[in-house]
Amino acid sequence: MSLHESSDAHIYISSDIHTAYENFKQKFHPLRVVGFVKDLFKLEDAKAVVAESYISESQTKYIIFGGVSFTNEAQNSLLKVLEEPPRNIKFIILSPTKSNLLPTVRSRLPIVTGKVTHSFESVDINLARIDYDEVFNFLKSNARVSKEEAKLLIEALYKRATQEQKLILSASQLDNFDKAYRLLNLNSRPQSVLALILMGFAHAD
């Protein structure tokens, strides 16, 4: 990431959001930087961002938050504070793709593109009616994906379910997405982690 990027509030698109966050921390030193960078950014994370933003500051404080994926509920809960940030608060949102973010979020901040590698923008699979044969075929066609590619596939599956097919995910399906990122970070086999996600839809009523 170039350190001459804008210091104003913005959305920063990068394939590696965790490294981007560390770079921003160094760039803004000695100003205060508070981060909420998750694999799956949920409503509880958004509430923590809002709470932090209302802690008064005498000089600029950067609140940097983001995720490989975001829930819509989390994004919607941030709209007011993004529209009218408290005094001396600047937000930077980190995301691997613009399509992760709702149009209402994208409209509130300028978008800066950093380092972006290949991304699985979409997956052609019907998660509402997936059967075991389709699960097997999907896993077979993605048998050699790397850990980072598996994370991008999980992001694409989440987008497919929530944005493209507009499915209401159960608590266990949401938990599977959250668990999947943790398992990949613990070096679980990507195929096993993808199977966890897909079987959660195959078992759904």
N, C-alpha and C positions, 0 to 999 in steps of 0.2 A: 504494500500500500504506500502510495506517495504521501509524505508528511506535509505536502503543501496543499492538501485537500482543504475544502472549506471548513472553517472553524464554527460556522453558524449551524443552527439546527438543520438536520437533513436525514434522509434515508440513505443508507450506504449498502450497496449491493456487492456481496463478496461470497465466493464459494466457501471460504474458511472464516466463519464469523468469529470464532474464538481467537484466532490470530489477529484479526482486525481489531477486536476489542483491546488486546494487549498493546497493539500499535497506537491506538487512540490514547490509552492511558499514558504512554510515554510522551506522546505528542503534547498533551495538555498539561503535563506536570509543570509547575507545582499546583495548578488548580485542582480542586476536588473532583474526582470522577467516581461515580457509583454505577456499578454494572449489574444487570439482570439478564445474563445471556444463557439461554437454555436450548436443549435440543427440541423440546416441544414447549412453546411459550403458552401458558394457560392463564385462566382468569385469576388465579391466586397470585401469579407473577405480575399481572397487570395491576392488581390492587396494591402490591408492594411498590410498584413504580409510582403510582398516584400518591401513596402515603409519603414516599421519599421526596416527591416534588413539592410537598407543602411544608417541608422542614425549611424554615427561612434561612437565607444565606446573605452574607454581606458582600460577597463577590461571586462571580460566575461559577456555577456548579453544572457539570455535564452529567446527565443521566443517560447512560447507554444501555439499551435493551434490545433483545432480539431473539430469534430462534430459527432453527432449521425449518420448523413449521410453527404455525400460530393457530389457535382456535379463534373462531369468529367472535365468540363471547369476549375473549380477552381484548381483541382489537376494538370492538364496539365500546368497551368500558373506558378506553383511553381517548376517545374522540374529543371530549370536552377539554381535558387538560392539554391536549395537543393544540387545540384551537386557541386556548387562552392560557399559556404557560405562566406559572407564578414568576414573580420578579427574580431575576438572576439565574433562571433555570433554562438550560438548553438541552433539548433531546436529540439523540442520534439513535436511529432504529437500524439494526443490522438484520439482513435477510439474504439468503442465497439467490432469490429471484424476486422480481417485482410482482409476479403473479401470486406469490404467497400472501400479499397484502390486499386488503379490501380497497376498492376505489375511494372510499371515504377517508381512509388513512393516507393513501397516496396523494390525495388532493391537498393535504394539509402541510406537506413538507416537500422541498425540492429533492430530487433523486440524483445521487452521485454513484457512478459505477466504478467499482474497484476491480480487484482480480477475480475473474469469473472463469471457471473451467466448464467442461461439458456437463450439461444437466439433463436429466430425464424430465422433460417438460410435461409429459402426459403418458399414461399407460392405458392401452386399449383393452380394458378388462371390465366386465360388469360385476361389480362387487355386491350389487343387490341380489344377484341370482347366481353366484359362483358355485360350482360343484367341485368334487374332488378331482375329476379329470383335468379341469381347468387349473386347479391349484398345482397339480403335478406338471402340467405343460409349462406353466409360468416359471416354476422353479427350475425345470430342465433348461428353459431358454435363457435363464439367468444364473446358470450353474457356476460361472467363472467370475462373477462380479467381485470387485474388491470391497473392503470395508467402507471406503468413502463412496463408492458407487452404490452400495447397499443403502447408505443413508439417503442418497438422492432418490433411490427407488422408493424408499419409505415415504419421503416427502411427496413424491408423485402419487403414491397410493392414497395418502391422506388428502391431497388436493382432489384426486379423482372421487373419493367418497364424499367429501364435504362440500366441494365447490361445483364439481361437474355433475355428480349424481344427486347432490343435495340430500344425502342420507343423514338421519339422526343417529349418531353413534351411541351405542350403549356404554355404560361405565366400564365394562370389561374390555370393549374394543378400544376405548380411549386409553385404558391402562396398558393394553398391548402395545400401542404406539409408543407410549412413554417408556415402557420396559424395553422395547426394541433398541432404542438408542443406547440405553445403559448397557445392554448385552453386547452391542457392537463395540462399545468403548472398553468392555472387558475381554474383547477379542473372541467372542463367540462366532461360530461359523455363519457367514452371511446367509446361506441357504436356510439354516435352522431359524434364523431371526425372521426372514421373509415368510417362512412357513407359519410361524407364530401369528403374524399379522393376518395372513390369508385364511388360516383355519378359523380364526375368530369370526370371519364373515361366512365361511362355509357352514359353521355350526349355528349361526344365527337363525332365529325362527323366520 
